[in-house]
């Protein structure tokens, strides 16, 4: 079969067939009397073998080794191809994510695109100072959250904002950091901020990022909630701490779901913030924390917020009283429950404290007596 016919039947161009011949990959078995290339059935089968291996991503050199070297086993070549393909997919996925983030900002021109890219690069910088600077620029560009202003704990303190340069080497003065070139009006995609929050290990930078996220608008709570399912405990903790600093009903709803999380750290952080927001759903978890001695002082403070409602206060006091009566609570537990009762108004809490002034353990009795003396009359 002549080269033109082979090209038509195989789908491989005559030019590529000549290239194969030059490489010694597929040589026609004969020539016609006029000197034209003539391919045998075996030659054509080899062409199809070459194309099959090319479809797997093998280079022509690797294909020649596979077909001509008996010692060339598939495992080594296929293993390399799997590794290379994974690396390529990771690079393509990263590129796709970057493009989607730029598209989400809806840039007006290429100058905006360049500024967004510079800010995204700064968020991923190895320098904590550059990352913090980018986070602060992100917060400035976002402006106040549409639903509510961030809490005081969400905003980085002046000492935190200035300490990144002392905690780690500052970026070189020249050339400038990418974030230095970004004007404050350039917005940052919310998912980029969430990714930065979940990956950040430097406390000062993490605080600045959470502050920026709290000012970023909608979408952050659902993305942070995905972080609660991370197999890494540190990522789960970062996710719930960021949720606790987000205002609005969507963040509160995600925190309510976090009360049932299997991770005790996640449950505790969610309960403390929900208690501070006056959510009665947090009461059982807060009482558990008091009994267990896990951030018990913070839990008692958080418990006092929903207790500002008289009906809720009576129910909280009844629960605390039940924990006192449930089994033989150890003296340290009784002391912690007494301190929690002191922050709960109402007659039930008062009666419980009066009973504890007669506790058999002197420390518990003295603690209850002092708390009762300091208590505002009901």
Phi, psi and omega per residue, in radians:
X1 nan 2.304 -3.107
X2 -1.373 2.869 -2.989
X3 -1.084 -0.620 3.135
X4 -1.127 -0.741 3.130
X5 -1.170 -0.718 3.112
X6 -1.067 -0.738 -3.138
X7 -1.086 -0.741 3.137
X8 -1.132 -0.709 -3.048
X9 -1.400 -0.568 -3.070
X10 -1.609 -0.358 -3.056
X11 1.409 0.088 3.094
X12 -1.719 2.228 -3.062
X13 -1.138 2.716 3.096
X14 -1.061 -0.621 3.116
X15 -1.102 -0.721 3.122
X16 -1.204 -0.627 3.100
X17 -1.091 -0.701 3.091
X18 -1.154 -0.605 3.099
X19 -1.143 -0.745 3.092
X20 -1.021 -0.727 -3.127
X21 -1.137 -0.714 -3.140
X22 -1.110 -0.558 3.127
X23 -1.455 -0.138 -3.070
X24 1.348 0.308 -3.092
X25 -1.438 -0.798 3.072
X26 -2.399 1.943 3.116
X27 -1.899 2.287 3.071
X28 -1.086 2.443 -3.052
X29 -1.225 -0.418 -3.079
X30 -2.649 -3.109 3.097
X31 -2.308 2.617 3.061
X32 -1.367 3.013 3.105
X33 -1.052 -0.448 3.136
X34 -1.556 0.011 3.104
X35 1.586 0.124 3.119
X36 -1.369 2.579 3.104
X37 -1.134 2.420 3.121
X38 -2.287 2.124 -3.068
X39 -1.747 2.362 3.087
X40 -1.543 3.058 3.079
X41 -1.056 -0.674 3.109
X42 -1.131 -0.667 3.110
X43 -1.087 -0.736 -3.113
X44 -1.169 -0.682 3.086
X45 -1.063 -0.694 3.139
X46 -1.136 -0.646 3.084
X47 -1.036 -0.792 3.132
X48 -1.141 -0.606 3.077
X49 -1.114 -0.739 3.116
X50 -1.056 -0.810 -3.111
X51 -1.155 -0.626 3.117
X52 -1.101 -0.765 -3.135
X53 -1.243 -0.570 3.058
X54 -1.093 -0.586 -3.129
X55 -1.163 -0.340 3.092
X56 -1.516 -0.101 3.127
X57 1.727 0.100 3.111
X58 -1.245 2.494 3.032
X59 -1.315 2.882 3.134
X60 -1.100 -0.617 3.086
X61 -1.129 -0.734 3.110
X62 -1.163 -0.631 3.114
X63 -1.119 -0.756 3.130
X64 -1.064 -0.736 3.090
X65 -1.086 -0.754 -3.099
X66 -1.105 -0.661 -3.074
X67 -1.484 -0.478 -2.973
X68 -1.947 -0.323 -3.103
X69 -1.849 1.961 -3.110
X70 -1.038 -0.534 -3.102
X71 -1.394 -0.090 -3.129
X72 -1.469 1.758 -3.091
X73 -1.523 2.683 -3.123
X74 -1.114 -0.557 -2.980
X75 -1.010 -0.783 -3.094
X76 -1.143 -0.836 -3.113
X77 -1.151 -0.763 -3.122
X78 -1.155 -0.677 3.093
X79 -1.053 -0.740 3.091
X80 -1.114 -0.706 3.132
X81 -1.115 -0.679 3.111
X82 -1.094 -0.793 3.137
X83 -1.085 -0.806 -3.123
X84 -1.115 -0.682 -3.135
X85 -1.160 -0.709 3.103
X86 -1.094 -0.737 3.119
X87 -1.109 -0.708 3.135
X88 -1.162 -0.729 3.119
X89 -1.111 -0.697 3.126
X90 -1.097 -0.748 3.129
X91 -1.139 -0.726 -3.140
X92 -1.185 -0.652 3.115
X93 -1.150 -0.713 3.095
X94 -1.092 -0.735 3.110
X95 -1.113 -0.760 -3.137
X96 -1.082 -0.715 3.112
X97 -1.081 -0.764 -3.139
X98 -1.105 -0.741 3.140
X99 -1.133 -0.711 3.125
X100 -1.120 -0.669 3.134
X101 -1.151 -0.706 3.098
X102 -1.143 -0.727 3.137
X103 -1.115 -0.623 -3.118
X104 -1.136 -0.499 3.140
X105 -1.361 -0.324 -3.133
X106 0.989 1.090 -3.085
X107 -1.125 2.521 -3.128
X108 -1.391 -0.459 -3.112
X109 -2.784 3.126 -3.080
X110 -1.189 -0.463 3.063
X111 -1.080 -0.708 3.089
X112 -1.118 -0.713 3.120
X113 -1.028 -0.810 -3.122
X114 -1.104 -0.659 3.126
X115 -1.178 -0.721 3.122
X116 -1.119 -0.766 3.120
X117 -1.049 -0.736 3.136
X118 -1.087 -0.702 -3.135
X119 -1.216 -0.702 3.091
X120 -1.111 -0.686 3.099
X121 -1.131 -0.669 3.131
X122 -1.153 -0.640 3.096
X123 -1.106 -0.484 3.124
X124 -1.737 0.210 -3.094
X125 -1.155 2.580 3.044
X126 -1.234 -0.241 -3.129
X127 -1.547 2.094 3.081
X128 -1.016 -0.634 3.124
X129 -1.088 -0.725 3.117
X130 -1.166 -0.687 3.127
X131 -1.140 -0.729 3.138
X132 -1.156 -0.714 3.101
X133 -1.048 -0.741 3.113
X134 -1.122 -0.677 3.128
X135 -1.120 -0.740 3.139
X136 -1.165 -0.666 3.052
X137 -1.114 -0.670 3.121
X138 -1.074 -0.751 3.138
X139 -1.131 -0.682 -3.140
X140 -1.148 -0.689 -3.116
X141 -1.253 -0.517 -3.111
X142 -1.304 -0.611 -3.066
X143 1.313 3.127 -3.131
X144 -1.067 2.534 3.109
X145 -1.065 2.527 -3.093
X146 -1.202 -0.428 -3.067
X147 -1.624 -0.630 -3.135
X148 -2.983 2.764 3.093
X149 -1.332 2.617 3.120
X150 -1.179 2.668 3.124
X151 -1.194 2.864 -3.121
X152 -1.072 -0.567 -3.141
X153 -1.207 -0.359 -3.118
X154 -1.374 -0.492 -3.084
X155 -1.413 2.343 3.135
X156 -1.211 2.420 3.117
X157 -1.249 2.883 -3.139
X158 -1.115 -0.602 3.108
X159 -1.209 -0.665 3.116
X160 -1.177 -0.662 -3.098
X161 -1.187 -0.439 -3.104
X162 -1.747 -0.095 -2.995
X163 -1.546 -0.191 -3.098
X164 -1.094 -0.615 -3.116
X165 -1.207 -0.520 3.108
X166 -1.468 -0.450 -3.129
X167 -1.312 -0.380 -3.111
X168 -2.698 2.805 -3.131
X169 -1.036 2.396 3.132
X170 -1.299 2.648 3.089
X171 -1.095 2.612 -3.102
X172 -1.053 2.615 -3.093
X173 -1.201 -0.498 -3.132
X174 -2.535 2.229 0.000
X175 -1.268 2.852 -3.087
X176 -1.196 2.667 3.022
X177 -1.096 2.554 -3.141
X178 -0.964 -0.627 -3.102
X179 -1.204 -0.424 3.139
X180 -1.098 -0.425 -3.075
X181 -1.601 0.013 -3.039
X182 -1.677 2.107 3.087
X183 -1.253 2.753 -3.015
X184 -1.167 -0.318 -3.069
X185 -1.417 -0.060 -3.138
X186 -1.395 2.066 -3.141
X187 -1.352 2.789 3.115
X188 -2.028 2.308 3.098
X189 -1.010 2.410 -3.077
X190 -1.046 -0.692 -3.090
X191 -1.155 -0.490 3.081
X192 -1.206 -0.705 3.085
X193 -1.151 -0.725 3.117
X194 -1.078 -0.770 3.105
X195 -1.042 -0.749 3.134
X196 -1.133 -0.717 3.126
X197 -1.080 -0.782 -3.074
X198 -1.231 -0.387 -3.101
X199 -1.761 -0.193 -3.014
X200 -1.323 2.295 -3.141
X201 -1.887 -0.337 3.133
X202 -1.412 2.122 -3.059
X203 -0.998 -0.756 -3.104
X204 -1.144 -0.721 3.118
X205 -1.176 -0.703 3.139
X206 -1.054 -0.716 3.118
X207 -1.103 -0.739 3.113
X208 -1.124 -0.677 3.140
X209 -1.175 -0.724 3.112
X210 -1.121 -0.648 3.102
X211 -1.122 -0.764 3.101
X212 -1.095 -0.689 -3.116
X213 -1.159 -0.653 3.141
X214 -1.138 -0.343 -3.138
X215 -1.795 0.111 -2.971
X216 -1.542 -0.156 3.123
X217 1.674 -2.676 -3.004
X218 -1.360 2.813 3.009
X219 1.780 -0.440 -3.060
X220 -1.172 -0.747 -3.081
X221 -0.994 -0.776 -3.121
X222 -1.136 -0.684 3.128
X223 -1.190 -0.699 3.095
X224 -1.156 -0.614 3.123
X225 -1.054 -0.562 3.070
X226 -1.120 -0.576 3.101
X227 -1.141 -0.411 3.101
X228 -1.164 -0.314 3.127
X229 -1.641 0.092 -3.138
X230 -1.119 2.515 3.057
X231 -1.233 -0.254 -3.118
X232 -1.593 2.153 -3.111
X233 -1.072 -0.658 -3.118
X234 -1.114 -0.671 3.127
X235 -1.186 -0.708 3.111
X236 -1.071 -0.711 3.137
X237 -1.162 -0.727 3.107
X238 -1.089 -0.664 -3.122
X239 -1.122 -0.809 -3.080
X240 -1.268 -0.576 3.090
X241 -1.157 -0.672 3.085
X242 -1.167 -0.715 3.084
X243 -1.047 -0.670 -3.105
X244 -1.156 -0.353 -3.139
X245 -1.730 0.022 3.104
X246 -1.581 2.330 3.060
X247 -1.415 2.932 2.965
X248 1.767 2.811 -3.072
X249 -1.173 -0.542 -3.123
X250 -1.162 -0.733 3.100
X251 -1.140 -0.712 3.113
X252 -1.071 -0.712 3.120
X253 -1.101 -0.710 3.114
X254 -1.170 -0.632 3.093
X255 -1.155 -0.638 3.085
X256 -1.087 -0.730 3.100
X257 -1.123 -0.581 -3.112
X258 -1.187 -0.296 3.103
X259 -1.093 -0.404 3.132
X260 -1.711 0.165 -3.085
X261 -1.211 2.505 3.120
X262 -1.194 -0.333 -3.140
X263 -1.449 2.083 -3.100
X264 -1.101 -0.597 3.128
X265 -1.134 -0.733 3.112
X266 -1.109 -0.804 -3.136
X267 -1.047 -0.781 -3.084
X268 -1.114 -0.803 -3.129
X269 -1.107 -0.731 3.126
X270 -1.122 -0.735 -3.111
X271 -1.150 -0.720 -3.141
X272 -1.072 -0.769 -3.125
X273 -1.246 -0.713 3.129
X274 -1.128 -0.682 3.076
X275 -1.065 -0.748 3.110
X276 -1.116 -0.435 3.090
X277 -1.558 0.033 3.086
X278 1.445 0.289 -3.101
X279 -1.428 2.076 -3.105
X280 -1.176 -0.375 3.141
X281 -1.070 -0.381 -3.098
X282 -1.409 -0.222 -3.012
X283 -0.989 -0.870 -3.123
X284 -1.011 -0.739 -3.136
X285 -1.173 -0.701 3.123
X286 -1.102 -0.699 3.106
X287 -1.163 -0.688 3.060
X288 -1.025 -0.728 3.140
X289 -1.104 -0.694 3.117
X290 -1.122 -0.792 -3.141
X291 -1.109 -0.727 -3.091
X292 -1.397 -0.208 -3.100
X293 1.344 0.426 3.131
X294 -1.699 1.836 -3.089
X295 0.850 0.788 -3.003
X296 -1.134 -0.616 3.124
X297 -1.147 -0.778 3.094
X298 -1.116 -0.686 3.140
X299 -1.114 -0.709 3.117
X300 -1.135 -0.694 3.092
X301 -1.092 -0.754 -3.137
X302 -1.154 -0.583 -3.131
X303 -1.152 -0.484 -3.083
X304 -1.213 -0.368 -3.092
X305 -1.252 -0.963 3.065
X306 -1.115 -0.390 3.132
X307 -1.256 -0.106 3.087
X308 -1.184 -0.334 3.026
X309 -1.503 2.176 -3.037
X310 -0.982 -0.763 -3.134
X311 -1.131 -0.766 3.107
X312 -1.131 -0.645 3.131
X313 -1.045 -0.749 3.133
X314 -1.132 -0.675 3.130
X315 -1.196 -0.664 3.111
X316 -1.134 -0.781 3.138
X317 -1.062 -0.691 3.118
X318 -1.107 -0.682 3.111
X319 -1.147 -0.758 3.132
X320 -1.118 -0.709 3.109
X321 -1.112 -0.671 3.108
X322 -1.105 -0.661 3.122
X323 -1.212 -0.522 3.048
X324 -1.172 -0.658 -3.077
X325 -1.491 -0.292 -3.052
X326 -1.364 1.833 -3.139
X327 1.230 -2.924 3.112
X328 -1.760 1.545 -3.126
X329 -1.136 2.332 -3.133
X330 -1.125 2.698 -3.132
X331 -0.918 -0.765 3.103
X332 -1.046 -0.624 3.114
X333 -1.174 -0.734 3.137
X334 -1.122 -0.639 3.095
X335 -1.126 -0.742 -3.137
X336 -1.169 -0.687 3.113
X337 -1.155 -0.618 3.095
X338 -1.094 -0.754 3.133
X339 -1.142 -0.618 3.082
X340 -1.186 -0.693 3.122
X341 -1.097 -0.559 -3.119
X342 -1.121 -0.438 -3.131
X343 -1.566 -0.007 -3.104
X344 -1.874 2.050 3.120
X345 -1.291 2.880 3.041
X346 1.995 2.804 -3.062
X347 -1.181 -0.594 -3.113
X348 -1.108 -0.781 3.117
X349 -1.139 -0.674 3.132
X350 -1.107 -0.805 3.134
X351 -1.067 -0.685 3.134
X352 -1.106 -0.715 3.122
X353 -1.165 -0.689 3.087
X354 -1.031 -0.757 3.116
X355 -1.091 -0.627 -3.110
X356 -1.283 -0.317 3.074
X357 -1.159 -0.271 3.116
X358 -1.843 0.293 -3.115
X359 -1.067 2.523 -3.121
X360 -1.137 -0.412 3.128
X361 -1.599 2.154 -3.005
X362 -1.017 -0.747 -3.106
X363 -1.084 -0.738 3.124
X364 -1.108 -0.769 -3.117
X365 -1.118 -0.749 3.130
X366 -1.160 -0.692 3.114
X367 -1.072 -0.809 -3.139
X368 -1.122 -0.693 3.132
X369 -1.095 -0.790 3.131
X370 -1.108 -0.806 -3.117
X371 -1.112 -0.645 3.136
X372 -1.186 -0.642 3.126
X373 -1.144 -0.659 -3.113
X374 -1.447 -0.141 -3.015
X375 -1.272 2.416 3.034
X376 -1.214 2.256 -3.139
X377 -0.985 2.428 3.141
X378 -1.280 nan nan
